[in-house]
């Protein structure tokens, strides 16, 4: 059981890393310094960007649950 839990944790963590990198890829170098404080204002996520955002949230929750189970279940 512990082996499959660790395997699932590895797969979810790699997927989560990929989703975060896909989200930050569109920011460019402006995101490193805090972005543009001028007139960029409000941004609405649509289409693929919203899908990637929702998948990232789901993977984050799954990662958290798997990590808690990994610690609490006896070896």
NULO-363588 format. One record per residue: x, y, z of N, C-alpha, C, O in turn; residue number from 0; chain. Coordinates in nm, 3 decimals, always signed. Layout:
# NULO-363588
<node><n_px>X</n_px><n_py>Y</n_py><n_pz>Z</n_pz><ca_px>X</ca_px><ca_py>Y</ca_py><ca_pz>Z</ca_pz><c_px>X</c_px><c_py>Y</c_py><c_pz>Z</c_pz><o_px>X</o_px><o_py>Y</o_py><o_pz>Z</o_pz><num>NUM</num><cadena>A</cadena></node>
...
# end
This chain:
# NULO-363588
<node><n_px>+0.083</n_px><n_py>-0.121</n_py><n_pz>+0.000</n_pz><ca_px>+0.000</ca_px><ca_py>+0.000</ca_py><ca_pz>+0.000</ca_pz><c_px>+0.087</c_px><c_py>+0.126</c_py><c_pz>+0.000</c_pz><o_px>+0.060</o_px><o_py>+0.222</o_py><o_pz>-0.073</o_pz><num>0</num><cadena>A</cadena></node>
<node><n_px>+0.190</n_px><n_py>+0.124</n_py><n_pz>+0.083</n_pz><ca_px>+0.279</ca_px><ca_py>+0.241</ca_py><ca_pz>+0.095</ca_pz><c_px>+0.352</c_px><c_py>+0.268</c_py><c_pz>-0.039</c_pz><o_px>+0.376</o_px><o_py>+0.383</o_py><o_pz>-0.075</o_pz><num>1</num><cadena>A</cadena></node>
<node><n_px>+0.386</n_px><n_py>+0.161</n_py><n_pz>-0.110</n_pz><ca_px>+0.454</ca_px><ca_py>+0.177</ca_py><ca_pz>-0.238</ca_pz><c_px>+0.365</c_px><c_py>+0.252</c_py><c_pz>-0.338</c_pz><o_px>+0.412</o_px><o_py>+0.344</o_py><o_pz>-0.406</o_pz><num>2</num><cadena>A</cadena></node>
<node><n_px>+0.239</n_px><n_py>+0.214</n_py><n_pz>-0.346</n_pz><ca_px>+0.147</ca_px><ca_py>+0.278</ca_py><ca_pz>-0.440</ca_pz><c_px>+0.117</c_px><c_py>+0.422</c_py><c_pz>-0.399</c_pz><o_px>+0.097</o_px><o_py>+0.509</o_py><o_pz>-0.484</o_pz><num>3</num><cadena>A</cadena></node>
<node><n_px>+0.114</n_px><n_py>+0.447</n_py><n_pz>-0.270</n_pz><ca_px>+0.094</ca_px><ca_py>+0.583</ca_py><ca_pz>-0.221</ca_pz><c_px>+0.213</c_px><c_py>+0.672</c_py><c_pz>-0.258</c_pz><o_px>+0.195</o_px><o_py>+0.786</o_py><o_pz>-0.300</o_pz><num>4</num><cadena>A</cadena></node>
<node><n_px>+0.334</n_px><n_py>+0.618</n_py><n_pz>-0.241</n_pz><ca_px>+0.454</ca_px><ca_py>+0.694</ca_py><ca_pz>-0.279</ca_pz><c_px>+0.460</c_px><c_py>+0.717</c_py><c_pz>-0.430</c_pz><o_px>+0.500</o_px><o_py>+0.824</o_py><o_pz>-0.475</o_pz><num>5</num><cadena>A</cadena></node>
<node><n_px>+0.421</n_px><n_py>+0.617</n_py><n_pz>-0.506</n_pz><ca_px>+0.420</ca_px><ca_py>+0.631</ca_py><ca_pz>-0.652</ca_pz><c_px>+0.320</c_px><c_py>+0.738</c_py><c_pz>-0.696</c_pz><o_px>+0.350</o_px><o_py>+0.820</o_py><o_pz>-0.783</o_pz><num>6</num><cadena>A</cadena></node>
<node><n_px>+0.200</n_px><n_py>+0.736</n_py><n_pz>-0.636</n_pz><ca_px>+0.100</ca_px><ca_py>+0.838</ca_py><ca_pz>-0.667</ca_pz><c_px>+0.148</c_px><c_py>+0.976</c_py><c_pz>-0.628</c_pz><o_px>+0.123</o_px><o_py>+1.073</o_py><o_pz>-0.700</o_pz><num>7</num><cadena>A</cadena></node>
<node><n_px>+0.217</n_px><n_py>+0.987</n_py><n_pz>-0.515</n_pz><ca_px>+0.270</ca_px><ca_py>+1.115</ca_py><ca_pz>-0.470</ca_pz><c_px>+0.375</c_px><c_py>+1.169</c_py><c_pz>-0.568</c_pz><o_px>+0.379</o_px><o_py>+1.289</o_py><o_pz>-0.595</o_pz><num>8</num><cadena>A</cadena></node>
<node><n_px>+0.458</n_px><n_py>+1.082</n_py><n_pz>-0.619</n_pz><ca_px>+0.560</ca_px><ca_py>+1.123</ca_py><ca_pz>-0.717</ca_pz><c_px>+0.494</c_px><c_py>+1.171</c_py><c_pz>-0.847</c_pz><o_px>+0.533</o_px><o_py>+1.274</o_py><o_pz>-0.902</o_pz><num>9</num><cadena>A</cadena></node>
<node><n_px>+0.395</n_px><n_py>+1.096</n_py><n_pz>-0.895</n_pz><ca_px>+0.328</ca_px><ca_py>+1.132</ca_py><ca_pz>-1.020</ca_pz><c_px>+0.254</c_px><c_py>+1.265</c_py><c_pz>-1.006</c_pz><o_px>+0.260</o_px><o_py>+1.349</o_py><o_pz>-1.095</o_pz><num>10</num><cadena>A</cadena></node>
<node><n_px>+0.184</n_px><n_py>+1.283</n_py><n_pz>-0.893</n_pz><ca_px>+0.110</ca_px><ca_py>+1.408</ca_py><ca_pz>-0.871</ca_pz><c_px>+0.206</c_px><c_py>+1.525</c_py><c_pz>-0.855</c_pz><o_px>+0.178</o_px><o_py>+1.635</o_py><o_pz>-0.905</o_pz><num>11</num><cadena>A</cadena></node>
<node><n_px>+0.318</n_px><n_py>+1.504</n_py><n_pz>-0.787</n_pz><ca_px>+0.412</ca_px><ca_py>+1.614</ca_py><ca_pz>-0.769</ca_pz><c_px>+0.477</c_px><c_py>+1.657</c_py><c_pz>-0.901</c_pz><o_px>+0.495</o_px><o_py>+1.776</o_py><o_pz>-0.924</o_pz><num>12</num><cadena>A</cadena></node>
<node><n_px>+0.511</n_px><n_py>+1.562</n_py><n_pz>-0.986</n_pz><ca_px>+0.567</ca_px><ca_py>+1.597</ca_py><ca_pz>-1.118</ca_pz><c_px>+0.463</c_px><c_py>+1.669</c_py><c_pz>-1.202</c_pz><o_px>+0.495</o_px><o_py>+1.766</o_py><o_pz>-1.271</o_pz><num>13</num><cadena>A</cadena></node>
<node><n_px>+0.339</n_px><n_py>+1.622</n_py><n_pz>-1.198</n_pz><ca_px>+0.231</ca_px><ca_py>+1.688</ca_py><ca_pz>-1.272</ca_pz><c_px>+0.208</c_px><c_py>+1.830</c_py><c_pz>-1.221</c_pz><o_px>+0.185</o_px><o_py>+1.922</o_py><o_pz>-1.299</o_pz><num>14</num><cadena>A</cadena></node>
<node><n_px>+0.214</n_px><n_py>+1.848</n_py><n_pz>-1.089</n_pz><ca_px>+0.196</ca_px><ca_py>+1.980</ca_py><ca_pz>-1.031</ca_pz><c_px>+0.307</c_px><c_py>+2.075</c_py><c_pz>-1.073</c_pz><o_px>+0.281</o_px><o_py>+2.192</o_py><o_pz>-1.103</o_pz><num>15</num><cadena>A</cadena></node>
<node><n_px>+0.430</n_px><n_py>+2.027</n_py><n_pz>-1.076</n_pz><ca_px>+0.542</ca_px><ca_py>+2.109</ca_py><ca_pz>-1.122</ca_pz><c_px>+0.521</c_px><c_py>+2.152</c_py><c_pz>-1.267</c_pz><o_px>+0.545</o_px><o_py>+2.268</o_py><o_pz>-1.301</o_pz><num>16</num><cadena>A</cadena></node>
<node><n_px>+0.478</n_px><n_py>+2.061</n_py><n_pz>-1.351</n_pz><ca_px>+0.455</ca_px><ca_py>+2.092</ca_py><ca_pz>-1.493</ca_pz><c_px>+0.345</c_px><c_py>+2.197</c_py><c_pz>-1.507</c_pz><o_px>+0.359</o_px><o_py>+2.290</o_py><o_pz>-1.587</o_pz><num>17</num><cadena>A</cadena></node>
<node><n_px>+0.237</n_px><n_py>+2.184</n_py><n_pz>-1.431</n_pz><ca_px>+0.128</ca_px><ca_py>+2.282</ca_py><ca_pz>-1.440</ca_pz><c_px>+0.171</c_px><c_py>+2.421</c_py><c_pz>-1.392</c_pz><o_px>+0.132</o_px><o_py>+2.521</o_py><o_pz>-1.452</o_pz><num>18</num><cadena>A</cadena></node>
<node><n_px>+0.250</n_px><n_py>+2.427</n_py><n_pz>-1.288</n_pz><ca_px>+0.298</ca_px><ca_py>+2.557</ca_py><ca_pz>-1.239</ca_pz><c_px>+0.391</c_px><c_py>+2.621</c_py><c_pz>-1.342</c_pz><o_px>+0.385</o_px><o_py>+2.742</o_py><o_pz>-1.363</o_pz><num>19</num><cadena>A</cadena></node>
<node><n_px>+0.475</n_px><n_py>+2.542</n_py><n_pz>-1.404</n_pz><ca_px>+0.566</ca_px><ca_py>+2.596</ca_py><ca_pz>-1.507</ca_pz><c_px>+0.485</c_px><c_py>+2.644</c_py><c_pz>-1.627</c_pz><o_px>+0.518</o_px><o_py>+2.747</o_py><o_pz>-1.686</o_pz><num>20</num><cadena>A</cadena></node>
<node><n_px>+0.381</n_px><n_py>+2.571</n_py><n_pz>-1.665</n_pz><ca_px>+0.296</ca_px><ca_py>+2.614</ca_py><ca_pz>-1.777</ca_pz><c_px>+0.226</c_px><c_py>+2.746</c_py><c_pz>-1.746</c_pz><o_px>+0.209</o_px><o_py>+2.830</o_py><o_pz>-1.834</o_pz><num>21</num><cadena>A</cadena></node>
<node><n_px>+0.186</n_px><n_py>+2.765</n_py><n_pz>-1.621</n_pz><ca_px>+0.121</ca_px><ca_py>+2.891</ca_py><ca_pz>-1.583</ca_pz><c_px>+0.219</c_px><c_py>+3.007</c_py><c_pz>-1.586</c_pz><o_px>+0.185</o_px><o_py>+3.116</o_py><o_pz>-1.633</o_pz><num>22</num><cadena>A</cadena></node>
<node><n_px>+0.338</n_px><n_py>+2.986</n_py><n_pz>-1.536</n_pz><ca_px>+0.434</ca_px><ca_py>+3.096</ca_py><ca_pz>-1.525</ca_pz><c_px>+0.505</c_px><c_py>+3.124</c_py><c_pz>-1.657</c_pz><o_px>+0.574</o_px><o_py>+3.226</o_py><o_pz>-1.668</o_pz><num>23</num><cadena>A</cadena></node>
<node><n_px>+0.491</n_px><n_py>+3.038</n_py><n_pz>-1.755</n_pz><ca_px>+0.558</ca_px><ca_py>+3.057</ca_py><ca_pz>-1.883</ca_pz><c_px>+0.509</c_px><c_py>+3.183</c_py><c_pz>-1.954</c_pz><o_px>+0.587</o_px><o_py>+3.248</o_py><o_pz>-2.024</o_pz><num>24</num><cadena>A</cadena></node>
<node><n_px>+0.383</n_px><n_py>+3.218</n_py><n_pz>-1.939</n_pz><ca_px>+0.327</ca_px><ca_py>+3.334</ca_py><ca_pz>-2.006</ca_pz><c_px>+0.361</c_px><c_py>+3.466</c_py><c_pz>-1.940</c_pz><o_px>+0.337</o_px><o_py>+3.572</o_py><o_pz>-1.998</o_pz><num>25</num><cadena>A</cadena></node>
<node><n_px>+0.417</n_px><n_py>+3.463</n_py><n_pz>-1.820</n_pz><ca_px>+0.448</ca_px><ca_py>+3.586</ca_py><ca_pz>-1.748</ca_pz><c_px>+0.569</c_px><c_py>+3.657</c_py><c_pz>-1.808</c_pz><o_px>+0.568</o_px><o_py>+3.779</o_py><o_pz>-1.822</o_pz><num>26</num><cadena>A</cadena></node>
<node><n_px>+0.671</n_px><n_py>+3.582</n_py><n_pz>-1.843</n_pz><ca_px>+0.792</ca_px><ca_py>+3.641</ca_py><ca_pz>-1.896</ca_pz><c_px>+0.878</c_px><c_py>+3.700</c_py><c_pz>-1.786</c_pz><o_px>+0.860</o_px><o_py>+3.665</o_py><o_pz>-1.669</o_pz><num>27</num><cadena>A</cadena></node>
<node><n_px>+0.971</n_px><n_py>+3.787</n_py><n_pz>-1.821</n_pz><ca_px>+1.062</ca_px><ca_py>+3.844</ca_py><ca_pz>-1.723</ca_pz><c_px>+0.996</c_px><c_py>+3.951</c_py><c_pz>-1.638</c_pz><o_px>+1.049</o_px><o_py>+3.985</o_py><o_pz>-1.532</o_pz><num>28</num><cadena>A</cadena></node>
<node><n_px>+0.885</n_px><n_py>+4.005</n_py><n_pz>-1.679</n_pz><ca_px>+0.816</ca_px><ca_py>+4.106</ca_py><ca_pz>-1.600</ca_pz><c_px>+0.763</c_px><c_py>+4.054</c_py><c_pz>-1.469</c_pz><o_px>+0.749</o_px><o_py>+4.129</o_py><o_pz>-1.373</o_pz><num>29</num><cadena>A</cadena></node>
<node><n_px>+0.734</n_px><n_py>+3.924</n_py><n_pz>-1.462</n_pz><ca_px>+0.685</ca_px><ca_py>+3.863</ca_py><ca_pz>-1.340</ca_pz><c_px>+0.791</c_px><c_py>+3.849</c_py><c_pz>-1.233</c_pz><o_px>+0.759</o_px><o_py>+3.835</o_py><o_pz>-1.115</o_pz><num>30</num><cadena>A</cadena></node>
<node><n_px>+0.918</n_px><n_py>+3.853</n_py><n_pz>-1.273</n_pz><ca_px>+1.026</ca_px><ca_py>+3.837</ca_py><ca_pz>-1.175</ca_pz><c_px>+1.040</c_px><c_py>+3.961</c_py><c_pz>-1.088</c_pz><o_px>+1.071</o_px><o_py>+3.949</o_py><o_pz>-0.969</o_pz><num>31</num><cadena>A</cadena></node>
<node><n_px>+1.019</n_px><n_py>+4.077</n_py><n_pz>-1.144</n_pz><ca_px>+1.036</ca_px><ca_py>+4.200</ca_py><ca_pz>-1.068</ca_pz><c_px>+0.907</c_px><c_py>+4.253</c_py><c_pz>-1.010</c_pz><o_px>+0.903</o_px><o_py>+4.367</o_py><o_pz>-0.963</o_pz><num>32</num><cadena>A</cadena></node>
<node><n_px>+0.803</n_px><n_py>+4.175</n_py><n_pz>-1.010</n_pz><ca_px>+0.676</ca_px><ca_py>+4.220</ca_py><ca_pz>-0.954</ca_pz><c_px>+0.576</c_px><c_py>+4.261</c_py><c_pz>-1.060</c_pz><o_px>+0.463</o_px><o_py>+4.297</o_py><o_pz>-1.027</o_pz><num>33</num><cadena>A</cadena></node>
<node><n_px>+0.616</n_px><n_py>+4.257</n_py><n_pz>-1.184</n_pz><ca_px>+0.522</ca_px><ca_py>+4.288</ca_py><ca_pz>-1.291</ca_pz><c_px>+0.508</c_px><c_py>+4.437</c_py><c_pz>-1.319</c_pz><o_px>+0.582</o_px><o_py>+4.519</o_py><o_pz>-1.264</o_pz><num>34</num><cadena>A</cadena></node>
<node><n_px>+0.413</n_px><n_py>+4.469</n_py><n_pz>-1.403</n_pz><ca_px>+0.386</ca_px><ca_py>+4.607</ca_py><ca_pz>-1.442</ca_pz><c_px>+0.283</c_px><c_py>+4.666</c_py><c_pz>-1.348</c_pz><o_px>+0.171</o_px><o_py>+4.615</o_py><o_pz>-1.338</o_pz><num>35</num><cadena>A</cadena></node>
<node><n_px>+0.320</n_px><n_py>+4.771</n_py><n_pz>-1.278</n_pz><ca_px>+0.227</ca_px><ca_py>+4.834</ca_py><ca_pz>-1.187</ca_pz><c_px>+0.146</c_px><c_py>+4.943</c_py><c_pz>-1.255</c_pz><o_px>+0.066</o_px><o_py>+5.011</o_py><o_pz>-1.191</o_pz><num>36</num><cadena>A</cadena></node>
<node><n_px>+0.166</n_px><n_py>+4.960</n_py><n_pz>-1.383</n_pz><ca_px>+0.097</ca_px><ca_py>+5.065</ca_py><ca_pz>-1.457</ca_pz><c_px>-0.048</c_px><c_py>+5.034</c_py><c_pz>-1.481</c_pz><o_px>-0.127</o_px><o_py>+5.033</o_py><o_pz>-1.387</o_pz><num>37</num><cadena>A</cadena></node>
<node><n_px>-0.084</n_px><n_py>+5.008</n_py><n_pz>-1.604</n_pz><ca_px>-0.225</ca_px><ca_py>+4.994</ca_py><ca_pz>-1.638</ca_pz><c_px>-0.270</c_px><c_py>+4.853</c_py><c_pz>-1.666</c_pz><o_px>-0.375</o_px><o_py>+4.833</o_py><o_pz>-1.727</o_pz><num>38</num><cadena>A</cadena></node>
<node><n_px>-0.192</n_px><n_py>+4.752</n_py><n_pz>-1.624</n_pz><ca_px>-0.232</ca_px><ca_py>+4.614</ca_py><ca_pz>-1.657</ca_pz><c_px>-0.361</c_px><c_py>+4.574</c_py><c_pz>-1.586</c_pz><o_px>-0.447</o_px><o_py>+4.512</o_py><o_pz>-1.647</o_pz><num>39</num><cadena>A</cadena></node>
<node><n_px>-0.375</n_px><n_py>+4.608</n_py><n_pz>-1.459</n_pz><ca_px>-0.500</ca_px><ca_py>+4.591</ca_py><ca_pz>-1.386</ca_pz><c_px>-0.551</c_px><c_py>+4.451</c_py><c_pz>-1.374</c_pz><o_px>-0.475</o_px><o_py>+4.359</o_py><o_pz>-1.341</o_pz><num>40</num><cadena>A</cadena></node>
<node><n_px>-0.678</n_px><n_py>+4.432</n_py><n_pz>-1.401</n_pz><ca_px>-0.750</ca_px><ca_py>+4.308</ca_py><ca_pz>-1.378</ca_pz><c_px>-0.732</c_px><c_py>+4.212</c_py><c_pz>-1.495</c_pz><o_px>-0.734</o_px><o_py>+4.253</o_py><o_pz>-1.611</o_pz><num>41</num><cadena>A</cadena></node>
<node><n_px>-0.713</n_px><n_py>+4.084</n_py><n_pz>-1.464</n_pz><ca_px>-0.692</ca_px><ca_py>+3.983</ca_py><ca_pz>-1.568</ca_pz><c_px>-0.791</c_px><c_py>+3.869</c_py><c_pz>-1.547</c_pz><o_px>-0.800</o_px><o_py>+3.814</o_py><o_pz>-1.437</o_pz><num>42</num><cadena>A</cadena></node>
<node><n_px>-0.864</n_px><n_py>+3.834</n_py><n_pz>-1.651</n_pz><ca_px>-0.962</ca_px><ca_py>+3.725</ca_py><ca_pz>-1.644</ca_pz><c_px>-0.902</c_px><c_py>+3.603</c_py><c_pz>-1.712</c_pz><o_px>-0.853</o_px><o_py>+3.611</o_py><o_pz>-1.824</o_pz><num>43</num><cadena>A</cadena></node>
<node><n_px>-0.908</n_px><n_py>+3.489</n_py><n_pz>-1.642</n_pz><ca_px>-0.860</ca_px><ca_py>+3.364</ca_py><ca_pz>-1.701</ca_pz><c_px>-0.971</c_px><c_py>+3.307</c_py><c_pz>-1.789</c_pz><o_px>-1.087</o_px><o_py>+3.297</o_py><o_pz>-1.748</o_pz><num>44</num><cadena>A</cadena></node>
<node><n_px>-0.933</n_px><n_py>+3.269</n_py><n_pz>-1.911</n_pz><ca_px>-1.029</ca_px><ca_py>+3.211</ca_py><ca_pz>-2.004</ca_pz><c_px>-0.966</c_px><c_py>+3.094</c_py><c_pz>-2.077</c_pz><o_px>-0.845</o_px><o_py>+3.087</o_py><o_pz>-2.093</o_pz><num>45</num><cadena>A</cadena></node>
<node><n_px>-1.049</n_px><n_py>+3.003</n_py><n_pz>-2.119</n_pz><ca_px>-1.006</ca_px><ca_py>+2.892</ca_py><ca_pz>-2.202</ca_pz><c_px>-0.905</c_px><c_py>+2.801</c_py><c_pz>-2.137</c_pz><o_px>-0.925</o_px><o_py>+2.752</o_py><o_pz>-2.026</o_pz><num>46</num><cadena>A</cadena></node>
<node><n_px>-0.794</n_px><n_py>+2.780</n_py><n_pz>-2.208</n_pz><ca_px>-0.690</ca_px><ca_py>+2.689</ca_py><ca_pz>-2.163</ca_pz><c_px>-0.625</c_px><c_py>+2.739</c_py><c_pz>-2.034</c_pz><o_px>-0.590</o_px><o_py>+2.659</o_py><o_pz>-1.947</o_pz><num>47</num><cadena>A</cadena></node>
<node><n_px>-0.608</n_px><n_py>+2.870</n_py><n_pz>-2.022</n_pz><ca_px>-0.548</ca_px><ca_py>+2.926</ca_py><ca_pz>-1.901</ca_pz><c_px>-0.632</c_px><c_py>+2.894</c_py><c_pz>-1.777</c_pz><o_px>-0.577</o_px><o_py>+2.862</o_py><o_pz>-1.672</o_pz><num>48</num><cadena>A</cadena></node>
<node><n_px>-0.762</n_px><n_py>+2.901</n_py><n_pz>-1.790</n_pz><ca_px>-0.851</ca_px><ca_py>+2.869</ca_py><ca_pz>-1.678</ca_pz><c_px>-0.847</c_px><c_py>+2.719</c_py><c_pz>-1.647</c_pz><o_px>-0.849</o_px><o_py>+2.680</o_py><o_pz>-1.531</o_pz><num>49</num><cadena>A</cadena></node>
<node><n_px>-0.841</n_px><n_py>+2.637</n_py><n_pz>-1.751</n_pz><ca_px>-0.832</ca_px><ca_py>+2.493</ca_py><ca_pz>-1.734</ca_pz><c_px>-0.704</c_px><c_py>+2.454</c_py><c_pz>-1.660</c_pz><o_px>-0.707</o_px><o_py>+2.372</o_py><o_pz>-1.568</o_pz><num>50</num><cadena>A</cadena></node>
<node><n_px>-0.592</n_px><n_py>+2.512</n_py><n_pz>-1.701</n_pz><ca_px>-0.464</ca_px><ca_py>+2.484</ca_py><ca_pz>-1.634</ca_pz><c_px>-0.468</c_px><c_py>+2.531</c_py><c_pz>-1.490</c_pz><o_px>-0.416</o_px><o_py>+2.462</o_py><o_pz>-1.402</o_pz><num>51</num><cadena>A</cadena></node>
<node><n_px>-0.530</n_px><n_py>+2.645</n_py><n_pz>-1.464</n_pz><ca_px>-0.544</ca_px><ca_py>+2.696</ca_py><ca_pz>-1.327</ca_pz><c_px>-0.625</c_px><c_py>+2.601</c_py><c_pz>-1.241</c_pz><o_px>-0.586</o_px><o_py>+2.571</o_py><o_pz>-1.128</o_pz><num>52</num><cadena>A</cadena></node>
<node><n_px>-0.738</n_px><n_py>+2.552</n_py><n_pz>-1.293</n_pz><ca_px>-0.822</ca_px><ca_py>+2.459</ca_py><ca_pz>-1.218</ca_pz><c_px>-0.754</c_px><c_py>+2.324</c_py><c_pz>-1.195</c_pz><o_px>-0.768</o_px><o_py>+2.265</o_py><o_pz>-1.087</o_pz><num>53</num><cadena>A</cadena></node>
<node><n_px>-0.681</n_px><n_py>+2.276</n_py><n_pz>-1.294</n_pz><ca_px>-0.607</ca_px><ca_py>+2.151</ca_py><ca_pz>-1.278</ca_pz><c_px>-0.499</c_px><c_py>+2.168</c_py><c_pz>-1.172</c_pz><o_px>-0.475</o_px><o_py>+2.076</o_py><o_pz>-1.093</o_pz><num>54</num><cadena>A</cadena></node>
<node><n_px>-0.434</n_px><n_py>+2.283</n_py><n_pz>-1.169</n_pz><ca_px>-0.331</ca_px><ca_py>+2.310</ca_py><ca_pz>-1.069</ca_pz><c_px>-0.390</c_px><c_py>+2.308</c_py><c_pz>-0.928</c_pz><o_px>-0.328</o_px><o_py>+2.255</o_py><o_pz>-0.836</o_pz><num>55</num><cadena>A</cadena></node>
<node><n_px>-0.507</n_px><n_py>+2.366</n_py><n_pz>-0.911</n_pz><ca_px>-0.573</ca_px><ca_py>+2.363</ca_py><ca_pz>-0.780</ca_pz><c_px>-0.607</c_px><c_py>+2.220</c_py><c_pz>-0.741</c_pz><o_px>-0.584</o_px><o_py>+2.180</o_py><o_pz>-0.626</o_pz><num>56</num><cadena>A</cadena></node>
<node><n_px>-0.662</n_px><n_py>+2.144</n_py><n_pz>-0.833</n_pz><ca_px>-0.696</ca_px><ca_py>+2.004</ca_py><ca_pz>-0.805</ca_pz><c_px>-0.575</c_px><c_py>+1.920</c_py><c_pz>-0.769</c_pz><o_px>-0.579</o_px><o_py>+1.839</o_py><o_pz>-0.677</o_pz><num>57</num><cadena>A</cadena></node>
<node><n_px>-0.465</n_px><n_py>+1.940</n_py><n_pz>-0.843</n_pz><ca_px>-0.342</ca_px><ca_py>+1.867</ca_py><ca_pz>-0.814</ca_pz><c_px>-0.283</c_px><c_py>+1.909</c_py><c_pz>-0.679</c_pz><o_px>-0.226</o_px><o_py>+1.826</o_py><o_pz>-0.608</o_pz><num>58</num><cadena>A</cadena></node>
<node><n_px>-0.298</n_px><n_py>+2.036</n_py><n_pz>-0.643</n_pz><ca_px>-0.248</ca_px><ca_py>+2.082</ca_py><ca_pz>-0.514</ca_pz><c_px>-0.323</c_px><c_py>+2.016</c_py><c_pz>-0.399</c_pz><o_px>-0.262</o_px><o_py>+1.972</o_py><o_pz>-0.301</o_pz><num>59</num><cadena>A</cadena></node>
<node><n_px>-0.453</n_px><n_py>+2.009</n_py><n_pz>-0.411</n_pz><ca_px>-0.535</ca_px><ca_py>+1.945</ca_py><ca_pz>-0.307</ca_pz><c_px>-0.501</c_px><c_py>+1.796</c_py><c_pz>-0.300</c_pz><o_px>-0.488</o_px><o_py>+1.740</o_py><o_pz>-0.191</o_pz><num>60</num><cadena>A</cadena></node>
<node><n_px>-0.488</n_px><n_py>+1.731</n_py><n_pz>-0.415</n_pz><ca_px>-0.454</ca_px><ca_py>+1.589</ca_py><ca_pz>-0.419</ca_pz><c_px>-0.317</c_px><c_py>+1.564</c_py><c_pz>-0.357</c_pz><o_px>-0.299</o_px><o_py>+1.468</o_py><o_pz>-0.282</o_pz><num>61</num><cadena>A</cadena></node>
<node><n_px>-0.221</n_px><n_py>+1.651</n_py><n_pz>-0.388</n_pz><ca_px>-0.087</ca_px><ca_py>+1.638</ca_py><ca_pz>-0.331</ca_pz><c_px>-0.090</c_px><c_py>+1.650</c_py><c_pz>-0.180</c_pz><o_px>-0.025</o_px><o_py>+1.574</o_py><o_pz>-0.109</o_pz><num>62</num><cadena>A</cadena></node>
<node><n_px>-0.167</n_px><n_py>+1.746</n_py><n_pz>-0.129</n_pz><ca_px>-0.178</ca_px><ca_py>+1.767</ca_py><ca_pz>+0.015</ca_pz><c_px>-0.240</c_px><c_py>+1.645</c_py><c_pz>+0.083</c_pz><o_px>-0.191</o_px><o_py>+1.601</o_py><o_pz>+0.187</o_pz><num>63</num><cadena>A</cadena></node>
<node><n_px>-0.346</n_px><n_py>+1.591</n_py><n_pz>+0.026</n_pz><ca_px>-0.413</ca_px><ca_py>+1.474</ca_py><ca_pz>+0.084</ca_pz><c_px>-0.320</c_px><c_py>+1.352</c_py><c_pz>+0.083</c_pz><o_px>-0.311</o_px><o_py>+1.279</o_py><o_pz>+0.181</o_pz><num>64</num><cadena>A</cadena></node>
<node><n_px>-0.250</n_px><n_py>+1.331</n_py><n_pz>-0.029</n_pz><ca_px>-0.158</ca_px><ca_py>+1.218</ca_py><ca_pz>-0.038</ca_pz><c_px>-0.042</c_px><c_py>+1.233</c_py><c_pz>+0.060</c_pz><o_px>+0.002</o_px><o_py>+1.134</o_py><o_pz>+0.119</o_pz><num>65</num><cadena>A</cadena></node>
<node><n_px>+0.007</n_px><n_py>+1.354</n_py><n_pz>+0.079</n_pz><ca_px>+0.117</ca_px><ca_py>+1.377</ca_py><ca_pz>+0.173</ca_pz><c_px>+0.072</c_px><c_py>+1.348</c_py><c_pz>+0.316</c_pz><o_px>+0.146</o_px><o_py>+1.288</o_py><o_pz>+0.394</o_pz><num>66</num><cadena>A</cadena></node>
<node><n_px>-0.049</n_px><n_py>+1.391</n_py><n_pz>+0.351</n_pz><ca_px>-0.102</ca_px><ca_py>+1.364</ca_py><ca_pz>+0.485</ca_pz><c_px>-0.122</c_px><c_py>+1.213</c_py><c_pz>+0.505</c_pz><o_px>-0.088</o_px><o_py>+1.160</o_py><o_pz>+0.611</o_pz><num>67</num><cadena>A</cadena></node>
<node><n_px>-0.177</n_px><n_py>+1.145</n_py><n_pz>+0.404</n_pz><ca_px>-0.195</ca_px><ca_py>+1.000</ca_py><ca_pz>+0.414</ca_pz><c_px>-0.061</c_px><c_py>+0.928</c_py><c_pz>+0.425</c_pz><o_px>-0.049</o_px><o_py>+0.829</o_py><o_pz>+0.498</o_pz><num>68</num><cadena>A</cadena></node>
<node><n_px>+0.038</n_px><n_py>+0.977</n_py><n_pz>+0.354</n_pz><ca_px>+0.170</ca_px><ca_py>+0.915</ca_py><ca_pz>+0.357</ca_pz><c_px>+0.233</c_px><c_py>+0.923</c_py><c_pz>+0.496</c_pz><o_px>+0.304</o_px><o_py>+0.832</o_py><o_pz>+0.537</o_pz><num>69</num><cadena>A</cadena></node>
<node><n_px>+0.206</n_px><n_py>+1.031</n_py><n_pz>+0.566</n_pz><ca_px>+0.262</ca_px><ca_py>+1.049</ca_py><ca_pz>+0.700</ca_pz><c_px>+0.183</c_px><c_py>+0.971</c_py><c_pz>+0.804</c_pz><o_px>+0.241</o_px><o_py>+0.914</o_py><o_pz>+0.897</o_pz><num>70</num><cadena>A</cadena></node>
<node><n_px>+0.051</n_px><n_py>+0.967</n_py><n_pz>+0.790</n_pz><ca_px>-0.032</ca_px><ca_py>+0.908</ca_py><ca_pz>+0.895</ca_pz><c_px>-0.046</c_px><c_py>+0.756</c_py><c_pz>+0.886</c_pz><o_px>-0.064</o_px><o_py>+0.691</o_py><o_pz>+0.988</o_pz><num>71</num><cadena>A</cadena></node>
<node><n_px>-0.039</n_px><n_py>+0.699</n_py><n_pz>+0.766</n_pz><ca_px>-0.054</ca_px><ca_py>+0.555</ca_py><ca_pz>+0.754</ca_pz><c_px>+0.072</c_px><c_py>+0.483</c_py><c_pz>+0.805</c_pz><o_px>+0.184</o_px><o_py>+0.527</o_py><o_pz>+0.779</o_pz><num>72</num><cadena>A</cadena></node>
<node><n_px>+0.052</n_px><n_py>+0.374</n_py><n_pz>+0.876</n_pz><ca_px>+0.169</ca_px><ca_py>+0.299</ca_py><ca_pz>+0.926</ca_pz><c_px>+0.243</c_px><c_py>+0.230</c_py><c_pz>+0.810</c_pz><o_px>+0.182</o_px><o_py>+0.189</o_py><o_pz>+0.712</o_pz><num>73</num><cadena>A</cadena></node>
<node><n_px>+0.374</n_px><n_py>+0.218</n_py><n_pz>+0.823</n_pz><ca_px>+0.460</ca_px><ca_py>+0.164</ca_py><ca_pz>+0.720</ca_pz><c_px>+0.450</c_px><c_py>+0.017</c_py><c_pz>+0.706</c_pz><o_px>+0.518</o_px><o_py>-0.042</o_py><o_pz>+0.622</o_pz><num>74</num><cadena>A</cadena></node>
# end
